[in-house]
């Protein structure tokens, strides 16, 4: 899987939007951009994924740059429950049998 | 909820004893995974399975074996547990029908003393 770069940590206030960046300059045309998050003492949780177009779901939005070399996970209104480590992972469309490769992710801190 | 159950959820065992962790899924997915997570190392893949009796090694497979005799169960065995295998173990399945997204179980906390 191609490499991604994320900030080690970010801090935001409750009830404000949060924009989590991810750089993936070596992304290939068939790589999907996946986001997962891990709350304390829990397993990682799928958040969203996309290929080229921006995506929305009940948890978040994913904005993908036109050249696909970066993306941003958007939490529209952060709550304390959104405090977690967020992982940006590239995954080729064929899937393959092997699992996702997790980096260190971004530790998101939410202030009340 | 991806229908994944891990057991036991917590276990303390002695060095040198065998330990088996079980991952059970209810949705008939083909792909299953075992990860471990340690401070400073993040999540690392131990073994994975792509079907009954079809398994392969991941990044940190030494000291671990797996078996998958039926679709719903993926077993991780530590033949002779060591203190370095104290960790949190996560099982996961892959949903190929939803963009190959992966869903994790709640984890098994293993302490080897």
Interface residues (C-beta under 8 A of the other chain):
Chain A: X32 X34 X36 X41 X42 X43 X44 X45 X46 X49 X91 X93 X95 X97 X98 X99 X100 X101 X102 X103 X104 X105
Chain B: X31 X33 X35 X42 X43 X44 X45 X48 X50 X56 X58 X90 X92 X94 X96 X99 X100 X101 X102 X103 X104 X105 X106 X107
